Amino acid sequence: MRPFNIDHLRSLVTIADSGSMASAGRLLHLSPAALSLHVAELERRVGGRLLLRHARGVSLNAAGRGLVDRARRILAQCQEAEEEAKAQVRERSTRWRIATLTFFVLEMLPRLANDPQPQIDPGAIDFVVTEAGSALQMLYSDDVDLAIVTQPRNVPAEDYAVMPLCRLPLAAFAPTSWGTPNPVSPVFFAQRPLICPDTSTASHEIAMRWLGRGTDQPAEFTVNFHSAILRLVEEGMGFALLPYTPKLAGGGPITVSQLEGQPSMEVYCVHRRDAPGRHLLSPLIDTVTAVGAQLTTA
């Protein structure tokens, strides 16, 4: 059985407060016939009378008073839920959320912070660092406005736009103590442990292809966050093949080397086509696109 209709409950509460059908109808902008139908439907559902009709108007019987008491709480909760949803919408209209890979945060935020006339306030962006699959799921759930991903597979084209953002070369990140040559060949790493994101990622697929391993062959260490991978490289646990950007130039205990053959990885920006406030999203998309273009030409 379907739950009570909220409009019907509101009609009953208004009748109780106003003391007459005519007054309630005026307050709710309903005709007497429509209001009577609301009451009749409630009485049909409970299986008995809720109102007592008399010359001075109407009053509630015991069943009616009990239902009105609960209806007031239900209507108050509905109002509270509406206000909370409106507040969230207002907050989303002044802030943006991007699900992205680590490197893009490192590239985008400093550029915005150092731009004397940025299109958008960098402090109004919330970055969620995650891998591509989770980023898309967050976008589909409307938890973020943009997803910066590799390999955007099976994206519903009728609902989401997929824009090429940049092409990044992969580089080798290895402990400085190894003396990795530049450029470096797969032979150098043949007997050395690899630290790599899991098999669902573009980095894993490209790394395995370049090393001459099978795409389903696991790395010696599997870690999905680039910052954690680089930390393990610093500790001498192994080497990594990751997308290279100027902010990941190496230094300290890590040496960054160009890969022979220069394999690269495509990065994309995905967003909902009919997102609410689409015009408000345009500056963010333009900014992300501009950063991507700078990375491609760097």
Backbone torsions as a table, in degrees:
resi	resn	phi	psi	omega
1	MET	NA	138.9	179.1
2	ARG	-69.8	150.7	177.8
3	PRO	-70.5	169.4	177.1
4	PHE	-55.9	143.9	174.1
5	ASN	-76.8	128.2	-177.3
6	ILE	-60.4	-40.3	-180.0
7	ASP	-63.6	-37.1	178.6
8	HIS	-65.5	-41.6	178.2
9	LEU	-65.0	-40.1	179.0
10	ARG	-62.6	-38.4	178.5
11	SER	-62.5	-43.4	-179.0
12	LEU	-64.9	-41.8	179.2
13	VAL	-63.6	-41.7	-178.7
14	THR	-66.9	-38.2	176.0
15	ILE	-62.2	-44.2	-180.0
16	ALA	-61.8	-39.9	-177.0
17	ASP	-74.9	-36.1	-175.5
18	SER	-88.0	-24.5	176.9
19	GLY	85.7	-1.3	178.0
20	SER	-154.0	154.7	178.5
21	MET	-66.9	-39.5	-176.7
22	ALA	-64.5	-45.1	-179.4
23	SER	-65.0	-41.6	178.6
24	ALA	-63.0	-40.6	178.7
25	GLY	-60.7	-41.5	179.4
26	ARG	-65.5	-41.8	-179.4
27	LEU	-65.3	-35.8	-176.9
28	LEU	-95.8	-2.1	-177.4
29	HIS	57.8	45.1	178.0
30	LEU	-121.1	147.7	176.3
31	SER	-73.9	158.0	176.8
32	PRO	-56.5	-35.5	-179.3
33	ALA	-66.0	-44.3	-179.7
34	ALA	-64.2	-41.7	-180.0
35	LEU	-65.0	-40.3	178.4
36	SER	-63.1	-37.6	177.5
37	LEU	-63.8	-39.4	178.3
38	HIS	-60.7	-46.4	-179.4
39	VAL	-66.2	-42.5	-179.3
40	ALA	-61.4	-38.1	179.9
41	GLU	-67.6	-40.7	176.8
42	LEU	-63.3	-43.4	-179.6
43	GLU	-66.1	-35.5	177.4
44	ARG	-64.0	-39.8	-177.3
45	ARG	-69.8	-38.5	-178.7
46	VAL	-85.7	-14.0	176.8
47	GLY	81.4	25.8	178.9
48	GLY	-176.9	177.0	-177.6
49	ARG	-70.6	147.4	174.1
50	LEU	-118.7	-25.5	-177.3
51	LEU	-117.4	146.9	171.0
52	LEU	-109.3	121.3	-177.3
53	ARG	-98.6	133.4	179.9
54	HIS	-148.4	177.7	-172.7
55	ALA	-62.0	-32.2	-178.5
56	ARG	-83.4	-2.4	-179.3
57	GLY	135.4	-132.7	-179.4
58	VAL	-135.5	156.2	174.0
59	SER	-142.9	164.0	-178.2
60	LEU	-90.6	141.5	168.4
61	ASN	-86.7	-173.1	-176.0
62	ALA	-61.2	-44.2	179.8
63	ALA	-63.9	-39.4	179.2
64	GLY	-64.3	-42.4	-179.8
65	ARG	-64.1	-39.9	178.6
66	GLY	-63.7	-42.0	-179.5
67	LEU	-68.6	-39.0	179.6
68	VAL	-63.8	-40.6	178.6
69	ASP	-58.3	-44.6	179.3
70	ARG	-71.5	-36.0	-179.5
71	ALA	-63.0	-37.3	178.1
72	ARG	-60.0	-42.3	-179.9
73	ARG	-67.1	-39.8	179.5
74	ILE	-63.5	-45.4	-179.7
75	LEU	-65.0	-37.1	178.0
76	ALA	-65.3	-39.4	178.0
77	GLN	-66.6	-38.7	177.2
78	CYS	-63.0	-42.0	178.3
79	GLN	-63.7	-42.1	179.0
80	GLU	-63.4	-42.6	178.8
81	ALA	-63.3	-39.4	178.7
82	GLU	-63.7	-43.4	-179.2
83	GLU	-65.5	-39.3	177.8
84	GLU	-64.0	-42.3	179.5
85	ALA	-64.3	-41.3	178.3
86	LYS	-62.6	-39.7	179.6
87	ALA	-64.4	-39.8	178.1
88	GLN	-65.4	-39.4	178.6
89	VAL	-65.0	-41.6	178.4
90	ARG	-62.0	-41.2	179.3
91	GLU	-65.6	-42.0	179.4
92	ARG	-64.9	-27.4	-178.5
93	SER	-75.3	-16.2	179.9
94	THR	-110.7	-5.3	178.7
95	ARG	-132.0	154.6	175.8
96	TRP	-120.2	151.3	176.4
97	ARG	-125.5	130.3	179.9
98	ILE	-124.3	124.5	170.0
99	ALA	-91.8	123.4	-168.5
100	THR	-149.8	171.0	173.0
101	LEU	-84.3	157.3	-174.1
102	THR	-55.3	-45.4	-172.0
103	PHE	-59.9	-33.4	-174.1
104	PHE	-71.4	-33.0	175.0
105	VAL	-63.1	-44.1	-178.8
106	LEU	-63.2	-29.8	-178.4
107	GLU	-87.7	-39.6	-170.9
108	MET	-78.4	-47.8	-174.0
109	LEU	-61.8	-48.5	178.6
110	PRO	-61.4	-35.8	179.0
111	ARG	-63.5	-42.3	179.2
112	LEU	-67.8	-42.7	-177.4
113	ALA	-64.4	-30.9	-178.3
114	ASN	-93.7	-2.8	179.3
115	ASP	-82.3	120.4	-177.9
116	PRO	-65.8	-23.2	179.6
117	GLN	-135.5	67.5	-179.3
118	PRO	-70.2	148.4	176.7
119	GLN	-65.2	-33.3	-176.3
120	ILE	-132.7	158.1	178.7
121	ASP	-80.4	118.0	-179.4
122	PRO	-61.0	-25.1	177.8
123	GLY	-73.3	-9.0	179.5
124	ALA	-95.3	9.5	-179.4
125	ILE	-110.4	130.0	172.7
126	ASP	-105.0	117.8	178.5
127	PHE	-95.1	132.1	173.7
128	VAL	-113.8	107.6	-177.3
129	VAL	-83.2	120.1	-177.8
130	THR	-158.5	172.9	178.2
131	GLU	-85.7	170.2	-167.5
132	ALA	-59.2	-45.0	-177.1
133	GLY	-60.5	-44.5	179.2
134	SER	-68.0	-35.2	179.3
135	ALA	-61.6	-43.0	179.5
136	LEU	-67.4	-39.7	178.5
137	GLN	-62.8	-37.6	177.3
138	MET	-66.3	-36.4	177.6
139	LEU	-67.2	-44.3	179.9
140	TYR	-62.4	-31.5	-180.0
141	SER	-85.6	1.9	-179.4
142	ASP	63.9	29.0	176.1
143	ASP	-87.4	-18.1	176.7
144	VAL	-135.4	163.1	179.9
145	ASP	-92.1	-33.4	-179.6
146	LEU	-134.9	151.4	171.7
147	ALA	-125.4	125.1	175.6
148	ILE	-100.8	112.6	-168.8
149	VAL	-141.0	164.7	165.4
150	THR	-107.6	155.0	177.0
151	GLN	49.0	62.0	178.0
152	PRO	-76.1	79.5	-174.6
153	ARG	-85.2	144.0	174.2
154	ASN	58.0	34.3	175.5
155	VAL	-78.9	125.9	-180.0
156	PRO	-62.0	106.0	-172.4
157	ALA	-64.9	-26.4	-178.1
158	GLU	-73.7	-21.1	-176.9
159	ASP	-110.5	-22.8	-173.1
160	TYR	-131.0	140.6	176.5
161	ALA	-97.9	134.7	178.5
162	VAL	-115.4	116.8	-176.5
163	MET	-114.9	126.8	172.1
164	PRO	-59.7	131.7	-174.2
165	LEU	-107.8	-51.5	179.5
166	CYS	-164.1	162.8	174.0
167	ARG	-117.4	121.0	-176.7
168	LEU	-112.4	132.9	173.0
169	PRO	-70.5	148.6	170.7
170	LEU	-88.7	144.5	178.5
171	ALA	-130.9	161.2	176.8
172	ALA	-93.5	127.7	175.5
173	PHE	-110.8	116.1	-174.0
174	ALA	-139.0	155.5	176.0
175	PRO	-57.7	136.4	-179.0
176	THR	-57.0	-31.6	-177.9
177	SER	-64.7	-16.5	179.8
178	TRP	-75.6	-20.9	-177.0
179	GLY	65.4	43.5	-177.6
180	THR	-63.7	128.7	178.8
181	PRO	-71.8	165.0	178.5
182	ASN	-136.7	112.3	1.8
183	PRO	-74.4	168.4	-177.7
184	VAL	-120.3	146.6	179.2
185	SER	-104.0	163.5	177.9
186	PRO	-60.4	-27.1	-177.7
187	VAL	-60.4	-36.1	-177.4
188	PHE	-60.7	-32.4	-175.5
189	PHE	-98.5	8.3	-171.5
190	ALA	-56.5	-39.1	-176.5
191	GLN	-110.3	20.5	-177.0
192	ARG	-112.4	147.3	-176.6
193	PRO	-72.2	137.4	180.0
194	LEU	-101.4	134.8	172.3
195	ILE	-109.8	121.1	-169.1
196	CYS	-149.2	150.3	170.3
197	PRO	-61.4	169.3	-173.2
198	ASP	-71.2	176.3	-170.4
199	THR	-67.6	-12.5	-179.5
200	SER	-84.0	-5.6	-172.4
201	THR	-97.8	155.7	176.9
202	ALA	-65.7	-36.9	179.7
203	SER	-58.6	-43.0	179.6
204	HIS	-64.1	-46.4	-177.1
205	GLU	-61.2	-46.6	-178.3
206	ILE	-69.1	-40.0	-179.8
207	ALA	-62.1	-45.1	-179.2
208	MET	-64.9	-38.5	178.6
209	ARG	-64.6	-43.4	-178.2
210	TRP	-67.8	-38.0	-179.4
211	LEU	-76.7	-12.6	-178.5
212	GLY	80.8	19.0	176.2
213	ARG	-93.9	165.1	174.2
214	GLY	-72.1	146.6	-177.4
215	THR	-65.1	-20.8	179.4
216	ASP	-95.7	6.2	-179.9
217	GLN	-84.4	122.5	-176.7
218	PRO	-72.6	152.9	172.3
219	ALA	-74.1	163.8	178.3
220	GLU	-64.2	-34.9	177.1
221	PHE	-132.5	128.0	-180.0
222	THR	-111.6	118.6	179.9
223	VAL	-140.8	133.5	-172.1
224	ASN	-93.7	-6.1	-179.0
225	PHE	-111.2	126.9	-174.9
226	HIS	-59.5	-38.0	-178.9
227	SER	-63.1	-38.9	178.4
228	ALA	-69.4	-38.5	177.9
229	ILE	-59.7	-47.4	-178.2
230	LEU	-65.0	-33.4	176.8
231	ARG	-64.0	-40.6	178.6
232	LEU	-67.8	-35.6	175.4
233	VAL	-62.2	-43.6	177.6
234	GLU	-57.2	-34.2	-179.4
235	GLU	-79.9	-0.8	178.0
236	GLY	80.9	17.4	-177.5
237	MET	-74.5	-23.7	-178.4
238	GLY	168.6	-166.5	178.8
239	PHE	-116.6	164.9	179.3
240	ALA	-137.5	148.5	173.1
241	LEU	-114.1	107.6	-172.5
242	LEU	-132.2	159.2	174.7
243	PRO	-60.5	137.5	-176.4
244	TYR	-102.6	132.2	171.8
245	THR	-133.9	163.4	-178.9
246	PRO	-54.7	-30.9	-178.5
247	LYS	-74.5	-11.6	178.6
248	LEU	-110.6	48.4	-172.8
249	ALA	-79.3	-3.2	179.4
250	GLY	88.5	-152.1	-174.1
251	GLY	102.1	159.5	-178.5
252	GLY	68.1	-136.5	-174.8
253	PRO	-81.3	4.4	-178.6
254	ILE	-117.6	134.1	172.8
255	THR	-106.4	133.0	177.6
256	VAL	-106.9	125.5	-177.2
257	SER	-124.8	142.5	174.9
258	GLN	-69.6	144.8	179.5
259	LEU	-91.9	137.3	173.6
260	GLU	-60.4	135.6	-176.9
261	GLY	88.4	-15.0	175.9
262	GLN	48.8	59.2	174.4
263	PRO	-64.6	149.7	-177.6
264	SER	-136.3	169.7	-176.7
265	MET	-132.5	133.3	177.9
266	GLU	-84.6	138.4	177.2
267	VAL	-121.2	140.4	-174.4
268	TYR	-128.0	155.5	171.9
269	CYS	-110.7	127.4	-179.4
270	VAL	-120.1	134.2	177.1
271	HIS	-146.9	160.3	179.1
272	ARG	-73.4	134.9	-178.2
273	ARG	-67.7	-39.9	-174.5
274	ASP	-108.4	36.3	-178.0
275	ALA	-60.4	137.6	174.8
276	PRO	-57.2	139.2	-177.4
277	GLY	65.7	38.2	-176.2
278	ARG	-55.7	-36.4	179.9
279	HIS	-65.7	-28.2	178.1
280	LEU	-74.5	-23.4	-179.4
281	LEU	-80.3	-21.0	-175.1
282	SER	-56.2	-44.5	178.5
283	PRO	-60.5	-35.6	178.7
284	LEU	-66.8	-44.4	178.8
285	ILE	-62.5	-42.0	178.9
286	ASP	-62.2	-41.2	-179.4
287	THR	-66.5	-45.1	178.7
288	VAL	-61.3	-42.2	179.0
289	THR	-62.6	-40.7	179.8
290	ALA	-64.4	-42.0	177.3
291	VAL	-62.7	-43.0	178.7
292	GLY	-59.8	-41.8	178.8
293	ALA	-64.1	-38.7	178.4
294	GLN	-65.6	-37.5	179.5
295	LEU	-68.5	-37.6	-179.2
296	THR	-66.1	-35.1	-176.6
297	THR	-93.4	-6.3	-176.7
298	ALA	-67.1	NA	NA
